[in-house]
Amino acid sequence: MPAKHPLLGIDQALKQTLESIFPMGEETVAITDSVDRVVARALSAVVDSPSVNASLKDGYAVLSKDVDQACRERPVRLEVTGLTAAGGETTARLVSGTAVRVLTGARIPENADAVLSEEFTVRRENEIEAFNDAGPGRNILQKGTDVRIGQQVVSSGQVLTPGKVGLLAASGHSEVPVYEIPTVAIVATGDEVVLPGRPLPEGKLYASNLATLDAWCRRYRFTTRTGAVPDDADKIADALNRAVSEADAVLTSGGAWTGDRDMVVSILDRMGWRQAFHRVRIGPGKGVAFGNLRNVPVFILPGGPPSNLMAFFQIALPGLLKRSGRSQVGLQTLAVRMAEDVHGRNADWTQYLYGRIEYDASGAVFHPLHTSSRLRSIAEAEAIVAIPEGDILIPKGETVIAQGLM
């Protein structure tokens, strides 16, 4: 049965996918609950951090000109006129010939322009002997060095790492606007499919695709709902209706081609979905389809494990990441050098290869996996390299951009 739409290349298919998907709604969470969430609106600092010029060391606030000639042979004596600690107030104002004891984080007294670290001093009651210089600005963290009022600290679409959470806190934020976490329904189809944990009748197999897709979605902190249905049109339609009513995006696994029992796309056609495409010029994963049913993105993934996961990586995952609000969609990338020649089968297609990464003195090296086990190649893969349309060879030693899986 011919496809209803022309067979797209990967770039066009991905473009259509991303143009059809919109981020989730916004919610506000406490900063303590914000790690790994996606920022919904850019945030700027509402305070300076630090809020004052502060000491980076335990030592003595000084006038740099007083100690510019200090050395062990000719120490400089300074009168100690006070002490200030982090968070404390100080009214001290230095004049030539004096010093103020300061602890790490303490406000720098007025008129001081350096802090002499205490290891370069000897204390004698209310006096110190300084035997090292301290140039202007030495050991002083200037007000607003970490972040200034009005300075943007996070942008929309960024994922909040622990470090960014700390920066937000320093910037005066206790709450963060984030995108809601999408719920992804994953529906495995096929008479042969059995959910893990149930008895396995002869001739059937466990739903490894379902488990793998679920694990990848959970890696990105999506909420998932999973299930399996036999090759029955009414049961598949019921499962799809439930999925789009309960989830923010839907993945189906299996039934993506045009065989007698590959009926997912035709069922969706009858249900009135808006199909963007069915089949893409990639291998593995050609049978992938995408569209919207009642404004919910639906990704139809082939049933063969390599095709299933590759279609997920190249089409579904970028769409799901955009749904979650991320500005960077798709897998992380890295530059790798090919360990051997790799040959494509058809210059009219983009061919993807699973491989592992080793490192040498020159950087990352990509080793294609050669195994007859489909599941083992997926399990052992650390990266993916593409032989793009128009090419049938990537020679040994060439540097290319790989997609990382670790």
Secondary structure, 3 states (H helix, E strand, C coil): CCCCCCCECHHHHHHHHHHCCCCCCEEEEEHHHCCCCEECCCEECCCCECCCCEECCCEEEECHHHCCCCCCCCCEEEEEEEEECECCCCCCECCCCEEEEECCCEECCECCCEEEEHHHEEEECCEEEECCCCCCCCCEECCCCCECCCCEEECCCCECCHHHHHHHHHCCCCEEEEECCCEEEEEEECCCEECCCCCCCCCCEECHHHHHHHHHHHHCCCEEEEEEECCCHHHHHHHHHHHHHHCCEEEEECCCCCCCCCCHHHHHHHHCCEEEEECECEECCCCCEEEEECCEEEEEECCCHHHHHHHHHHHHHHHHHHHCCCCCCCCCEEEEEECCCEECCCCCCEEEEEEEEEEECCEEEEEECCCCCHHHHHHHCCEEEEECCCCCEECCCCEEEEEECC
